Each structure stands twice: as structure tokens, then as C-alpha cells.
Amino acid sequence: MSAVHPDDRERIFAVQQTSTDSIEPLDMLWRIADRNGNYRWFHTHSEPFIAWCQS
């Protein structure tokens, strides 16, 4: 998470946790630093993948 803009970290963590807990897709806009420390905006859509184990 060190590449994520400091102002976005708490929100991004909460959105990802909510998506995982609810098994619902997420859609977010956030800033990520490149190797030179410059931030760029990213629009991300993802869906949690839960692998169910059967014994």
C-alpha cells in the first residue's frame, strides 16, 4: 500500500475490505505513485474471487 496516495489509503482499504466481506464487485478511483514518486489516477473495477475448499 506504500504506492497508494496517503489521502486514499484508508478509503481504499475500507472499500476492498467491504467488497471482500460482501463478495460484491468494487469500483474505485485512486492514485498510485510511479517509481519517480509521481501520482496518477486509476479507475479500478474488480470482483472478489473466493476459492471454496471442500474436504
C-alpha positions as CSV (number, residue, x, y, z in Angstrom):
1,M,0.0,0.0,0.0
2,S,3.0,2.3,0.1
3,A,2.5,3.3,-3.6
4,V,-1.1,4.4,-2.8
5,H,-1.5,8.2,-2.2
6,P,-1.7,8.8,1.6
7,D,-5.1,10.6,1.3
8,D,-6.5,7.5,-0.4
9,R,-5.1,4.6,1.8
10,E,-7.8,4.4,4.5
11,R,-10.7,4.7,1.9
12,I,-9.1,2.1,-0.4
13,F,-8.6,-0.4,2.4
14,A,-12.2,0.1,3.6
15,V,-13.6,-0.4,0.0
16,Q,-11.5,-3.5,-0.6
17,Q,-12.5,-5.0,2.8
18,T,-16.2,-4.3,2.2
19,S,-16.0,-5.9,-1.2
20,T,-14.3,-9.0,0.1
21,D,-16.7,-9.3,3.1
22,S,-19.8,-8.9,1.0
23,I,-18.5,-10.8,-2.1
24,E,-19.6,-7.8,-4.2
25,P,-17.7,-6.0,-7.0
26,L,-15.9,-2.8,-6.3
27,D,-15.4,0.3,-8.4
28,M,-12.9,2.9,-7.2
29,L,-10.9,5.9,-8.3
30,W,-7.5,6.2,-6.6
31,R,-3.9,7.5,-7.0
32,I,-0.9,5.3,-7.3
33,A,2.8,6.6,-7.4
34,D,5.1,5.6,-10.2
35,R,8.8,4.8,-9.5
36,N,9.6,8.5,-9.6
37,G,7.0,9.4,-6.9
38,N,4.5,11.0,-9.4
39,Y,0.9,10.1,-8.7
40,R,-1.5,9.0,-11.4
41,W,-5.2,8.4,-11.2
42,F,-6.5,4.9,-11.7
43,H,-10.1,3.7,-12.2
44,T,-10.4,0.1,-10.9
45,H,-13.2,-2.4,-11.2
46,S,-12.7,-5.8,-9.7
47,E,-14.7,-8.7,-8.3
48,P,-13.5,-10.8,-5.3
49,F,-12.6,-14.3,-6.0
50,I,-13.3,-16.7,-3.2
51,A,-12.0,-20.2,-3.5
52,W,-14.2,-22.6,-1.6
53,C,-12.5,-25.6,-0.2
54,Q,-14.3,-28.9,0.1
55,S,-12.9,-31.7,2.3
